[in-house]
Amino acid sequence: MATSDFEGTEGVPDENEERRSAISRRALLAGTAAFAVAASASRAMAADHSGHDHGHHHDAGGDNQALVRAAGDCQITGEICQAHCQVILATGDTSLAACSASVRDMMAGCSSLMQLAASSSKHLPAMAKLCSEILEECKAECKKHAEHEECKACAQACDGCLDECKKVMA
């Protein structure tokens, strides 16, 4: 091959490199989100078992721990699904555009839901109701693309979070 065959391609990543990079970003995002959820749970457990009692309870999330975990699981699987959608969209294939948008909304809703559930906010029932609508939309959109493992997992996580939302809805 002549030197001219490579001119203009210096610094331009090939398709495989882009795919590996997207997978690495996906793994990083999933790991970071999982670490954040685990760290939060560890702090709650440490406070619960610290051996001192000042007349108040340190149970972060109270009866809402399952909801906190379900919302966190949705966020983690959403990050993975979103990264997958972005890889597909970058190729020019727009078939996952609506999925990407619904996952983005779901992650925003679940972030707020998780925070309100962890603090046992008086606004939790209303947020659970709103988030249920968002979760239903995301689940339906992801189910359309169940041939993609990332979308299938996201739909399943939405379903689990919906079950927990129903327990606290007003």
C-alpha positions, -999 to +999 in steps of 0.1 A: +000+000+000+012+034-008+016+061+019-012+081+002-036+053+012-034+064+048-034+102+043-062+120+061-070+090+084-046+099+111-064+103+144-097+091+130-110+061+150-122+031+131-156+015+137-142-012+160-124+013+181-155+034+184-175+003+195-148-007+221-148+029+234-186+029+237-186-004+255-159+009+278-179+040+285-210+018+291-191-004+316-177+027+333-212+043+336-227+011+349-199+006+374-201+041+386-238+039+391-236+006+408-209+019+431-230+049+440-260+027+449-238+003+469-220+031+487-254+047+497-267+013+509-234+007+529-237+041+546-273+033+555-263-001+570-233+014+588-256+040+604-281+014+613-255-008+630-232+018+645-240+006+680-253+039+694-288+050+699-298+086+705-335+080+704-338+082+667-336+057+639-309+058+612-328+037+586-322+056+554-351+052+531-372+036+559-399+014+543-388+026+508-355+008+505-369-016+478-381+014+458-347+031+462-330+000+449-355-005+421-351+031+409-313+027+412-315-005+391-335+014+365-309+041+364-281+016+359-298-003+332-309+029+316-273+042+314-264+009+296-294+012+273-287+048+266-251+041+257-262+014+234-287+037+217-261+063+212-237+038+195-265+028+171-275+064+165-239+073+157-240+049+128-268+069+113-295+043+123-323+063+139-344+033+149-336+037+186-341+075+187-374+073+205-360+046+228-331+069+237-354+098+245-377+076+267-347+062+286-334+098+292-367+108+307-369+076+328-334+082+342-343+118+352-375+106+368-359+077+386-331+099+400-357+122+416-378+091+427-348+075+444-339+107+463-375+113+475-378+076+485-345+076+504-356+107+524-392+094+528-404+127+514-440+137+517-439+142+479-430+106+472-465+094+464-470+121+437-435+114+423-442+077+422-473+084+402-456+106+377-426+083+375-450+054+369-462+071+337-426+077+326-416+041+334-446+028+314-435+048+284-399+037+287-409+000+292-432+001+261-405+017+239-378-006+251-400-036+245-402-026+208-364-033+207-363-064+228-339-080+203-313-057+218-303-071+252-298-036+266-333-026+257-348-058+270-330-054+304-342-018+306-378-028+301-374-054+328-359-029+352-388-005+345-413-032+353-396-039+386-396-002+395-433+001+385-441-027+410-424-007+438-440+026+427-475+011+430-468+004+467-464+040+475-486+059+450-513+082+463 
